[in-house]
Amino acid sequence: MDKAKRTAARLTILLLLAAAPAFLGGQTPVAPPMQDEHQDAGGHMAGVNERGDHAMGFSHEKSKHHFGLTPEGGFIEVNANDPADSETRDQIRMHLTHISRMFAEGNFELPMLIHATVPPGVPVMKARREAIAYSFEQTPNGGRVRIKTADAEALKAVHEFLAFQIQDHKTGDSSEVTSAK
C-alpha cells in the first residue's frame, strides 16, 4: 500500500472514530465477556482482523502479534512473518511507534475501534496515564512496545488490558505474569 493510500485509510479511521459516539447513541461500548477460544459469536474475530488491518496499516496474515504480562507491566510485540518482508516490518514499526505515543497521551481509540469495545483496563490506563511509561523498540522483524508502571492500580489495569488482547486476538500467549522479554 503506498503512502497516499495509507494516509487515506488513516483519515477514514479517524472519521469513523469521530462518528462512533453518534452511531452508539452517545454510549461507550463495554467489553463483552471473554469468549472461549473456539467460539466466534457473530464473526467477532473476522471483524477484529478486518478492522485491525485497516487501523494498523498492515495485514494480520503477514504478521504475528504477541502480548506479555511482566512484573512491571508488559509488552505488545508484532513481527513480520517473513524476514524478507521489509514493507510489513516497516509498517509494523510505524504503527507501534504511533501506538506508544497515543497510549502515553491516554488515547486508546484504536484498540476500541479494532475490538468494537472498550478493552478492560482502558479507563484506569487513561486516568493513570502519567504513572505509565510506554517505549518503542525495534525487533529484527518488527517492534515491541514496553509498558511499565510502579503504580499498583495502573499495573492491574495494564495486566487486564494485555490479558484481553491475548484472548481477543487468540495469540496463545500466557496471561500469567512472567519475567520481561
C-alpha positions in Angstrom: 0.0 0.0 0.0 1.5 3.3 -1.0 1.8 6.3 1.3 -1.3 8.1 -0.1 -3.5 5.0 0.4 -2.2 4.6 4.0 -2.9 8.2 4.7 -6.4 7.9 3.2 -7.0 4.8 5.3 -5.9 6.5 8.5 -8.1 9.5 7.7 -11.1 7.2 7.2 -10.4 5.6 10.6 -10.2 9.0 12.3 -13.5 9.9 10.7 -15.1 6.7 11.9 -13.7 7.3 15.4 -15.2 10.8 15.4 -18.6 9.5 14.3 -18.7 6.4 16.6 -20.5 8.2 19.5 -23.3 9.2 17.2 -23.7 5.6 15.9 -23.7 4.4 19.5 -26.3 6.9 20.7 -23.7 8.6 22.9 -22.9 5.3 24.6 -19.4 3.9 25.0 -19.4 0.2 24.3 -18.5 -2.1 27.1 -16.3 -5.1 26.8 -18.2 -8.3 26.3 -17.5 -11.3 28.5 -14.4 -13.1 27.2 -15.3 -15.9 24.9 -14.0 -19.4 24.7 -11.2 -19.6 22.1 -13.3 -22.0 20.0 -16.3 -19.6 19.9 -16.6 -16.7 17.5 -20.1 -15.3 18.1 -21.2 -13.2 15.1 -17.8 -13.3 13.3 -16.2 -11.2 16.1 -12.7 -12.5 15.2 -13.2 -11.7 11.5 -14.2 -8.1 12.5 -11.2 -7.7 14.8 -8.9 -8.8 11.9 -10.6 -6.6 9.3 -10.7 -3.5 11.5 -7.2 -4.2 12.7 -5.7 -4.5 9.2 -7.2 -1.1 8.3 -6.2 0.6 11.6 -2.7 -0.8 11.7 -1.8 -0.4 8.1 -0.6 -4.0 7.6 -2.1 -7.4 7.3 -2.6 -9.7 10.3 -1.9 -12.5 7.8 1.6 -11.2 7.2 2.4 -10.6 10.9 2.2 -12.1 14.3 1.1 -10.3 17.5 2.4 -11.3 20.9 1.4 -9.8 24.3 3.1 -10.4 27.6 2.4 -9.5 31.3 5.5 -8.7 33.3 6.0 -7.7 37.0 6.4 -4.0 36.0 3.7 -4.0 33.2 4.1 -5.9 30.0 4.6 -5.6 26.2 3.0 -5.6 22.8 5.1 -7.2 20.1 4.4 -7.5 16.4 6.7 -9.1 13.8 6.5 -9.7 10.1 6.2 -13.5 9.4 8.6 -13.3 6.5 12.0 -11.8 7.5 12.4 -10.6 3.9 9.1 -8.6 4.0 10.6 -5.2 4.8 7.4 -3.4 3.8 5.4 -5.1 6.6 8.3 -4.8 9.0 8.4 -1.0 8.4 4.6 -0.6 8.7 4.7 -2.5 12.0 7.4 -0.2 13.3 5.5 2.9 12.2 2.3 1.6 13.8 3.9 0.6 17.1 5.7 4.0 17.4 2.4 5.7 16.9 0.7 3.4 19.4 3.3 4.1 22.1 2.7 7.9 21.6 -1.1 7.6 21.6 -1.2 5.4 24.7 1.1 7.8 26.5 -1.4 10.6 25.8 -4.2 8.4 27.1 -5.6 7.8 23.6 -6.9 4.3 23.2 -9.2 4.9 20.3 -7.5 2.4 18.0 -7.9 -0.6 20.3 -11.5 0.5 20.9 -12.1 0.6 17.2 -10.4 -2.7 16.4 -12.2 -4.6 19.1 -15.5 -2.7 18.8 -15.5 -2.3 22.6 -13.6 -0.6 25.4 -11.0 -3.2 26.5 -10.7 -3.9 30.2 -8.2 -1.7 31.9 -8.5 1.2 29.5 -10.5 3.6 31.8 -7.8 3.2 34.5 -5.0 3.4 32.0 -6.4 6.7 30.7 -6.9 8.1 34.2 -3.4 7.0 35.4 -1.6 7.7 32.2 1.1 9.8 33.9 2.0 6.8 36.0 2.6 4.5 33.0 5.6 4.7 30.6 5.4 3.4 27.0 8.5 2.9 25.0 9.0 1.5 21.5 12.0 -0.7 20.5 12.7 -2.4 17.2 13.0 -6.1 16.8 14.7 -7.7 13.8 11.3 -8.2 12.0 9.1 -5.6 13.6 8.9 -4.0 17.0 7.8 -4.0 20.6 6.1 -1.5 22.9 7.1 -1.9 26.5 4.7 -0.8 29.2 6.0 0.0 32.7 4.5 1.3 35.9 5.2 1.3 39.6 1.6 2.2 40.4 -0.4 -0.8 41.7 -3.8 0.4 40.2 -2.2 1.1 36.9 -0.4 -2.2 36.9 -3.6 -4.1 37.4 -5.2 -2.2 34.6 -2.3 -2.9 32.2 -2.5 -6.6 33.0 -6.3 -6.6 32.4 -5.7 -4.8 29.1 -3.0 -7.2 27.9 -4.9 -10.3 29.0 -7.9 -9.1 27.0 -5.6 -8.6 23.9 -4.3 -12.2 24.3 -7.8 -13.5 24.5 -9.4 -11.4 21.7 -6.5 -11.8 19.3 -6.3 -15.5 20.2 -2.4 -15.3 20.3 -2.0 -18.3 22.6 0.3 -16.2 24.8 0.2 -16.8 28.5 -1.9 -14.4 30.6 0.3 -15.1 33.6 2.9 -12.6 34.8 6.3 -13.7 33.6 9.8 -12.2 33.5 10.4 -9.4 30.9 11.1 -10.5 27.4 
